């Protein structure tokens, strides 16, 4: 491995600290200065790697009363007691946070270890091997501190390793968030058309037809939207009637009818395979699905066409949309749409049903084919279902493609993680492997119409030679240095372009990712915000980038959205950060950039 790797105890490179007791009377606040992180927060959808959401928040006053320590962004946190610690989950803090006394934090000693490298290093350790206690397992800070690990002595090499793994994780997170958005779009369309009957209400209001009492409140809400009530294209609007009729399920659109699940789907039970494997093999890659999802693998599929699946025995309630070859187990029910255009409609209809209520089991839950068959639903005409199928299928096909890429990236990440952390694979080899597959470097995301945030590689690969772009180079090196031609450590302070240089549609900032916000001039940020506004008003696409796309460019992007748009809330920096992370998951401001935002938040976003 060579002399550049050293063996150290974990306690030499980080400090392990337990959290603070959290009395019930202080719990429940949805806003505050600090998120108070509990073990359950690690399960929140947005917190798969970085903790950006919290169920509880506290003020500075409450923090002082609790005498709670604030843990810095970049600290790794995990459960320290009970069954939760055996799951080996680690998370990074994205914001200054407090953790409760069932958790522990590993705070990196910055002179010896990179924060993200430490996170990935801890992910390779099995805490089950060092727990104390039998009935109630727990972790001891001393036991953790005494674990010996071998790490690169060079911080730059640690950062390079963390960057490779982090890039893969960023792409995985982004794919999952995109999929959440795509499915939410399809679900919202289904609800608008087939649950709330928005287009029918709009047509009835326009035609002066009566609105049933049961739908009067919905009609009022539609009217209150005014100009925000976006009309459907004429060819789609004509597919909806303009009046309602009575039915056993209440008022429904004219021409629609009450039917059953069994009329639009064929329902069958899954089967038990003769042989199964707990892990995928070269000759057995077809997943077996149970009521909770994939559970094992077989050689041949039972179904190779799109199906819907839900639990029959044991686990009830979840509905899976499966568009690839699979084997449903004998504990599941399989639904085959009787026509292709029914498939997406059926999926969202099943998600509306409370399948738990249909439980007939005594010793264990049971859902029968008969009970599911006769569940009533409201069915629109087929021509409308064809139109919904075209729109929803296009969205969900993107979800399926992203899931395949997600699986590929996850497998690559899981294979590289232990080998990079141990030095078995060197950074250069891993970079070449990922670059050959175009999996390294890019992070450019459109955070607002025509406004993009990214890194230096995004600019060099995708924007530099394209027309119609305006660019903010939010980093001193190499662009400001090149523009002014200086070779010294910093630009001459008496130079007229010391703070920024403009070259046509390029704004080149002398902006360093300093640890102290005092070294981040407000004039630079003000100029960048004005430049963005100017570019967008000209109808141009604007890219704001720094070296990594995490701190300087991301902070400027957040500030622009908060100060100049309604895209994210701006009542507090903390609230804005939570919303921005949903849009741009790479946001990881350095101490100086975040300090700048905190110091000037009221100036930019105040009343």
C-alpha positions in Angstrom: 0.0 0.0 0.0 3.0 2.3 0.4 4.1 4.9 3.0 1.3 7.3 1.9 -1.2 5.3 3.9 -1.1 5.2 7.7 -2.7 3.1 10.4 -4.4 5.2 13.1 -7.1 4.8 15.8 -10.4 6.3 15.0 -10.1 8.5 18.1 -7.0 10.2 16.5 -9.0 11.4 13.5 -12.4 12.2 15.0 -14.2 12.9 18.2 -17.1 10.7 19.2 -19.8 12.5 21.2 -23.2 11.5 22.4 -26.3 13.7 22.0 -28.6 15.5 24.4 -31.8 14.4 26.2 -34.9 15.9 24.5 -37.8 16.5 26.9 -41.2 16.1 25.4 -42.3 19.6 26.2 -39.7 21.0 23.8 -40.6 18.6 20.9 -42.9 19.3 18.0 -41.7 22.7 16.7 -41.6 22.8 12.9 -39.2 25.8 12.8 -36.3 27.1 14.8 -32.6 27.8 14.6 -31.5 24.2 14.9 -32.9 20.8 13.7 -33.0 18.4 16.7 -32.2 15.1 15.1 -33.7 11.9 16.4 -33.0 8.3 15.2 -36.3 8.3 13.3 -35.2 11.3 11.2 -32.7 9.0 9.4 -35.7 7.3 7.8 -37.1 10.5 6.2 -37.2 10.4 2.4 -34.8 13.3 2.0 -32.3 12.0 4.5 -30.8 9.0 2.7 -27.3 10.4 3.1 -27.4 14.0 4.2 -29.8 15.0 7.0 -31.7 17.9 5.5 -35.1 17.3 7.1 -36.1 17.0 10.8 -39.3 16.4 12.6 -38.3 18.7 15.5 -36.6 22.1 15.6 -35.5 24.3 18.6 -34.6 27.9 19.1 -31.3 29.2 20.5 -33.1 29.8 23.8 -34.2 26.2 24.1 -30.7 25.0 23.1 -29.3 27.0 26.0 -31.8 25.6 28.4 -31.0 22.1 27.3 -27.2 22.9 27.4 -27.1 21.1 24.1 -24.0 20.9 21.9 -24.4 22.0 18.3 -22.8 19.6 15.9 -21.2 21.1 12.7 -22.2 20.3 9.1 -20.1 17.4 7.9 -20.3 15.4 11.2 -21.4 11.8 10.8 -24.2 10.7 13.0 -25.7 7.3 13.8 -27.8 5.4 16.4 -25.8 4.4 19.4 -28.3 2.1 21.3 -31.0 -0.5 20.7 -32.0 -2.3 17.5 -31.5 0.8 15.4 -27.7 0.7 15.8 -27.6 -2.8 14.3 -28.9 -1.5 10.9 -25.5 0.2 10.4 -26.9 3.4 9.1 -24.7 6.5 8.9 -25.8 10.0 8.0 -24.0 13.3 7.4 -25.3 16.6 8.9 -26.0 19.2 6.3 -26.8 21.9 8.8 -25.6 22.9 12.3 -27.7 20.5 14.3 -28.4 19.0 17.7 -28.8 15.2 18.1 -30.7 13.4 20.8 -29.1 11.1 23.4 -29.9 7.9 21.5 -27.4 9.0 18.8 -23.7 9.6 18.5 -21.7 11.9 16.3 -18.2 11.5 14.8 -16.7 15.0 14.4 -13.7 14.9 12.1 -10.4 16.5 13.1 -10.0 18.5 10.0 -6.2 18.5 10.0 -6.2 14.7 9.7 -9.3 13.6 7.9 -11.8 14.9 5.3 -15.4 14.9 6.6 -16.8 13.0 3.7 -14.0 10.5 3.7 -14.7 9.8 7.3 -18.4 9.2 6.5 -17.5 6.6 3.9 -14.9 5.1 6.1 -17.5 4.6 8.9 -19.9 3.1 6.3 -17.4 0.2 5.8 -17.4 -0.7 9.5 -19.9 -3.2 11.1 -20.8 -1.8 14.4 -22.5 -5.1 15.3 -19.0 -6.4 15.9 -18.2 -4.0 18.7 -21.5 -3.5 20.5 -21.8 -4.0 24.2 -24.8 -5.2 26.1 -27.0 -8.3 25.3 -30.6 -7.4 25.9 -30.1 -3.8 24.8 -27.0 -3.3 22.5 -25.2 0.0 22.8 -22.0 1.6 21.4 -19.3 3.0 23.6 -17.3 6.1 22.5 -14.1 4.5 23.9 -14.7 1.3 21.9 -15.2 3.2 18.7 -12.2 5.5 19.3 -9.9 2.4 19.7 -10.8 0.9 16.3 -7.7 0.9 14.1 -8.1 1.9 10.5 -5.7 2.5 7.6 -6.2 5.8 5.7 -4.4 7.9 3.1 -2.1 10.4 4.9 -2.9 13.0 2.2 -6.1 15.0 2.7 -6.2 15.6 -1.0 -6.3 11.8 -1.7 -9.0 11.4 0.9 -11.0 14.1 -0.8 -10.5 12.5 -4.2 -11.8 9.2 -2.8 -14.8 10.9 -1.2 -15.4 12.9 -4.4 -15.7 9.7 -6.5 -18.1 8.0 -4.0 -20.0 11.2 -3.4 -20.5 11.8 -7.1 -22.1 8.3 -7.4 -24.2 9.0 -4.3 -25.3 12.4 -5.7 -26.4 10.8 -8.9 -28.3 8.1 -7.1 -30.0 10.6 -4.8 -30.9 12.9 -7.8 -32.4 10.0 -9.7 -34.5 9.1 -6.8 -35.7 12.6 -6.3 -36.5 13.0 -10.0 -38.5 9.8 -9.8 -40.4 11.1 -6.8 -41.3 14.2 -8.8 -42.2 12.3 -11.9 -44.5 9.9 -10.1 -46.0 12.8 -8.1 -46.8 14.5 -11.4 -48.6 11.5 -12.7 -50.4 11.0 -9.4 -51.5 14.7 -9.4 -52.9 14.4 -12.9 -54.8 11.3 -11.9 -56.2 13.0 -8.8 -57.2 16.1 -10.8 -59.0 14.2 -13.5 -60.5 11.2 -11.8 -60.8 12.1 -8.1 -61.4 15.9 -7.9 -63.0 16.0 -11.4 -61.3 19.4 -12.0 -61.8 19.5 -15.8 -65.5 18.6 -15.5 -66.1 21.3 -12.9 -64.3 23.8 -15.1 -66.5 22.8 -18.1 -69.7 23.0 -15.9 -68.8 26.4 -14.6 -68.1 27.7 -18.1 -71.4 26.2 -19.4 -73.4 27.5 -16.5 -74.4 24.0 -15.5 -75.2 23.2 -11.8 -72.6 21.9 -9.5 -73.7 19.1 -7.0 -73.6 20.1 -3.4 -71.0 17.5 -2.6 -68.7 19.2 -5.1 -69.6 22.8 -4.3 -66.4 23.5 -2.1 -64.2 22.1 -4.9 -65.9 24.4 -7.4 -65.3 27.4 -5.1 -61.6 26.5 -4.9 -61.4 26.3 -8.6 -63.0 29.7 -9.0 -60.7 31.2 -6.4 -57.7 30.2 -8.5 -58.7 32.7 -11.1 -56.1 33.1 -13.8 -54.0 30.4 -12.1 -56.5 27.8 -13.2 -54.7 26.5 -16.3 -57.1 25.4 -19.0 -56.5 22.1 -20.7 -55.7 21.9 -24.4 -58.9 22.0 -26.4 -58.6 18.4 -27.7 -58.3 17.1 -24.1 -60.9 19.4 -22.6 -63.5 18.0 -25.1 -63.0 14.6 -23.6 -64.6 15.7 -20.3 -68.4 16.3 -20.0 -69.8 19.5 -18.5 -72.3 18.1 -16.1 -72.6 15.5 -13.2 -75.1 12.7 -12.6 -76.0 10.8 -9.4 -74.6 7.4 -8.7 -74.3 5.0 -5.7 -70.8 6.6 -5.0 -72.2 10.1 -5.2 -72.1 12.6 -8.1 -69.9 11.4 -11.1 -69.3 13.0 -14.5 -72.0 12.3 -17.1 -71.0 9.3 -19.3 -68.8 7.8 -16.6 -70.0 4.7 -14.6 -69.5 2.8 -11.4 -67.8 -0.6 -12.0 -65.4 -2.9 -10.2 -61.7 -3.6 -10.1 -62.4 -7.0 -11.7 -63.9 -5.4 -14.8 -60.7 -3.6 -15.7 -58.2 -6.2 -14.3 -57.7 -9.9 -14.2 -56.6 -11.0 -10.7 -54.6 -14.1 -9.9 -52.4 -15.4 -7.1 -48.7 -15.6 -7.3 -46.9 -19.0 -7.1 -44.1 -20.6 -5.0 -41.0 -21.3 -7.1 -39.4 -24.7 -6.9 -36.0 -23.1 -6.3 -34.9 -19.7 -5.1 -31.7 -17.9 -4.3 -31.2 -15.3 -1.6 -28.8 -13.3 -3.8 -28.8 -12.6 -7.6 -26.5 -15.0 -9.6 -25.3 -15.0 -13.2 -28.0 -17.6 -14.0 -30.7 -16.3 -11.6 -31.4 -12.6 -11.8 -35.2 -12.5 -11.9 -36.5 -11.0 -8.6 -39.2 -12.8 -6.5 -41.7 -10.2 -5.2 -43.5 -10.6 -1.9 -45.9 -8.1 -0.3 -43.0 -6.0 0.9 -41.1 -6.0 -2.4 -38.1 -8.1 -3.8 -37.2 -11.0 -1.5 -35.1 -13.5 -3.5 -34.2 -14.5 -7.1 -35.1 -17.2 -9.6 -33.8 -18.3 -13.0 -37.0 -17.7 -15.1 -39.9 -15.2 -14.7 -43.5 -16.1 -14.0 -44.6 -12.9 -15.8 -42.7 -10.9 -18.4 -45.4 -8.3 -19.1 -46.4 -5.3 -17.0 -48.2 -6.2 -13.8 -49.5 -4.7 -10.6 -48.8 -6.6 -7.4 -50.0 -6.4 -3.8 -49.7 -8.6 -0.7 -52.2 -11.4 -0.3 -51.0 -13.0 3.0 -49.0 -11.3 5.8 -48.1 -7.8 4.5 -51.1 -5.9 3.1 -51.5 -2.5 1.6 -48.5 -1.8 -0.7 -49.0 -1.7 -4.4 -46.1 -2.4 -6.8 -45.9 -1.4 -10.5 -43.6 -3.9 -12.2 -42.7 -3.5 -15.8 -39.9 -6.0 -16.0 -39.8 -9.9 -15.8 -40.5 -11.1 -12.3 -41.9 -13.9 -10.2 -44.7 -13.0 -7.8 -44.6 -15.2 -4.7 -47.6 -17.2 -3.5 -48.2 -14.6 -0.8 -49.2 -12.0 -3.4 -52.0 -11.1 -5.8 -51.2 -10.1 -9.4 -53.4 -7.8 -11.4 -53.2 -7.7 -15.2 -54.9 -4.8 -16.9 -57.5 -6.0 -19.4 -56.4 -3.3 -21.8 -53.1 -1.5 -22.0 -54.7 1.9 -21.5 -56.1 0.7 -18.1 -52.6 0.0 -16.6 -51.6 3.4 -15.1 -55.2 4.2 -14.2 -55.5 0.9 -12.3 -52.2 1.5 -10.5 -53.4 4.8 -9.1 -56.9 3.5 -8.3 -55.4 0.7 -6.2 -53.4 3.2 -4.3 -56.7 4.9 -3.4 -58.1 1.8 -1.9 -57.6 1.0 1.8 -56.6 -2.6 1.4 -56.0 -3.1 5.1 -59.8 -2.8 5.6 -60.3 -5.8 3.4 -58.3 -8.1 5.7 -60.1 -11.4 6.4 -57.4 -13.1 8.3 -57.5 -14.0 12.0 -54.0 -15.2 12.8 -52.4 -13.3 10.0 -53.7 -10.7 7.5 -55.4 -12.1 4.3 -56.7 -10.3 1.2 -58.8 -12.5 -1.2 -59.2 -12.3 -4.9 -62.9 -12.1 -4.5 -62.9 -9.1 -2.2 -60.5 -7.2 -4.4 -62.4 -8.1 -7.5 -65.7 -6.5 -6.3 -64.2 -3.2 -5.1 -66.2 -0.4 -6.7 -64.4 2.3 -8.8 -65.5 5.1 -11.1 -64.5 4.4 -14.7 -64.3 7.1 -17.4 -64.7 6.3 -21.1 -61.8 4.5 -22.8 -60.9 7.5 -25.0 -60.1 9.5 -21.9 -58.2 6.6 -20.4 -56.1 6.3 -23.6 -55.2 10.0 -23.2 -54.2 9.5 -19.6 -52.3 6.4 -20.5 -50.2 8.3 -23.0 -49.3 11.1 -20.6 -48.8 8.9 -17.5 -46.9 6.2 -19.3 -44.4 8.7 -20.6 -43.7 9.9 -17.1 -43.5 6.5 -15.6 -41.3 5.1 -18.4 -38.7 7.8 -17.3 -39.1 6.5 -13.7 -38.4 2.9 -14.9 -35.3 4.0 -16.9 -34.0 6.0 -13.9 -34.5 3.0 -11.6 -32.4 0.8 -13.9 -29.6 3.4 -13.8 -30.1 3.7 -10.0 -29.4 0.0 -9.7 -26.3 0.2 -11.9 -24.9 3.1 -10.0 -25.7 1.6 -6.6 -23.9 -1.7 -7.6 -20.9 0.3 -8.8 -20.8 2.4 -5.6 -21.1 -0.7 -3.3 -18.3 -2.4 -5.2 -16.0 0.6 -5.2 -16.6 1.7 -1.5 -14.6 -0.9 0.4 -11.9 -1.1 -2.3 -11.3 2.7 -2.5 -11.4 3.1 1.3 -8.9 0.3 1.8 -6.6 1.4 -1.0 -7.2 -1.8 -3.0 -8.2 0.4 -6.0 -6.4 3.7 -6.5 -8.2 6.9 -7.3 -6.8 7.2 -10.8 -8.1 3.7 -11.8 -11.5 4.4 -10.3 -11.7 7.8 -12.1 -10.8 6.2 -15.5 -13.4 3.5 -14.9 -16.1 6.1 -14.2 -15.1 8.5 -16.9 -15.2 5.8 -19.5 -18.9 5.4 -18.5 -19.6 9.1 -18.3 -20.4 8.7 -14.6 -18.0 11.2 -13.0 -18.1 15.0 -12.6 -21.4 16.4 -14.0 -23.8 18.0 -11.5 -25.5 20.7 -13.5 -29.2 21.2 -12.6 -31.8 23.7 -13.7 -33.0 25.2 -10.5 -35.3 27.7 -12.1 -36.4 28.3 -15.7 -33.1 28.9 -17.6 -31.0 29.1 -14.4 -28.5 26.3 -13.8 -26.0 25.5 -11.0 -23.1 23.3 -11.7 -19.3 22.7 -11.4 -16.3 23.5 -13.5 -16.6 20.3 -15.5 -20.1 21.2 -16.4 -18.9 24.5 -17.9 -15.9 23.0 -19.7 -17.9 20.0 -21.2 -21.3 21.4 -21.8 -21.4 25.2 -21.9 -18.0 26.7 -22.9 -18.4 26.2 -26.6 -22.2 26.6 -26.8 -23.9 29.8 -27.9 -26.6 31.6 -25.9 -25.2 31.0 -22.4 -24.4 33.6 -19.8 -21.9 32.3 -17.2 -21.0 33.3 -13.7 -17.6 31.8 -12.8 -17.9 31.8 -9.0 -14.3 30.7 -8.3 -11.0 32.6 -8.5 -9.0 29.7 -10.0 -8.5 29.3 -12.8 -10.8 31.9 -14.5 -10.2 35.1 -12.6 -6.5 34.4 -12.7 -6.6 33.8 -16.4 -8.7 36.9 -17.1 -6.3 39.2 -15.3 -3.1 37.2 -16.0 -1.6 37.3 -12.5 0.8 34.6 -11.3 1.0 35.6 -7.7 -1.2 34.0 -5.0 -3.8 36.7 -5.3 -4.8 39.4 -7.7 -3.3 42.9 -7.3 -5.6 44.7 -5.0 -5.3 48.0 -6.9 -6.4 46.3 -10.1 -9.8 47.8 -11.4 -11.1 44.2 -11.9 -9.8 42.9 -8.5 -13.3 41.8 -7.4 -14.7 40.7 -10.7 -14.1 40.9 -14.4 -16.8 40.9 -17.1 -16.0 39.5 -20.5 -19.1 39.7 -22.7 -21.6 37.3 -21.2 -19.1 35.9 -18.7 -18.9 37.3 -15.2 -15.6 36.1 -13.6 -15.5 36.5 -9.8 -12.5 36.7 -7.5 -14.3 34.4 -5.0 -12.5 32.1 -2.7 -14.4 29.4 -0.7 -13.0 30.9 2.5 -13.7 29.6 6.0 -14.4 33.1 7.3 -17.4 35.0 5.9 -15.4 38.2 6.4 -13.4 37.3 3.3 -16.5 37.1 1.0 -17.2 40.6 -0.2 -20.9 41.4 -0.5 -20.2 43.4 -3.6 -19.2 40.2 -5.4 -22.4 38.4 -4.6 -24.5 41.5 -5.4 -22.9 41.7 -8.8 -23.5 38.0 -9.5 -27.2 38.3 -8.6 -27.6 41.4 -10.9 -25.8 39.5 -13.7 -28.1 36.5 -13.3 -31.2 38.8 -13.4 -29.9 40.5 -16.5 -29.2 37.3 -18.3 -32.6 35.8 -17.5 -34.4 39.0 -18.5 -32.6 38.6 -21.9 -34.0 35.1 -22.3 -30.6 33.5 -22.0 -29.6 30.4 -20.2 -27.5 31.2 -17.2 -24.9 28.9 -15.6 -23.5 29.7 -12.2 -20.6 27.4 -11.4 -17.7 27.0 -9.0 -15.1 24.2 -8.8 -17.2 21.5 -7.2 -20.7 22.9 -7.6 -21.4 22.5 -3.9 -20.6 25.7 -2.0 -20.1 29.1 -3.8 -22.3 28.5 -6.9 -24.9 26.7 -4.9 -25.1 29.4 -2.2 -25.5 32.1 -4.9 -28.3 30.0 -6.6 -30.1 29.6 -3.3 -29.8 33.3 -2.6 -31.2 34.2 -6.0 -34.2 31.9 -5.6 -34.9 33.2 -2.1 -34.5 36.9 -2.9 -35.9 37.2 -6.5 -38.4 34.3 -6.9 -41.2 32.5 -5.1 -39.5 29.1 -5.8 -38.5 28.6 -2.1 -39.6 30.1 1.2 -37.3 32.9 2.5 -38.6 33.6 6.0 -35.4 32.0 7.4 -32.2 30.6 6.0 -32.8 27.2 7.5 -36.2 26.9 5.9 -34.8 28.1 2.5 -32.0 25.5 2.7 -34.4 22.6 3.3 -36.4 23.6 0.2 -33.3 24.3 -1.9 -31.9 20.9 -1.1 -34.9 19.3 -2.7 -34.1 21.3 -5.9 -30.3 21.0 -5.8 -29.1 18.1 -3.7 -25.4 19.0 -4.1 -25.7 22.1 -1.9 -23.0 21.8 0.7 -21.8 25.3 1.7 -18.5 25.8 3.3 -18.4 27.5 6.7 -17.6 30.9 5.1 -20.4 30.8 2.5 -23.0 29.7 4.9 -21.8 32.4 7.4 -22.2 35.0 4.6 -25.8 33.8 4.0 -26.6 33.9 7.7 -25.1 37.4 8.1 -26.8 39.0 5.2 -30.1 37.0 5.0 -32.2 39.8 6.4 -30.6 42.3 4.0 -31.5 40.2 1.0 -34.8 38.6 2.1 -36.1 40.8 4.9 -39.2 42.9 4.7 
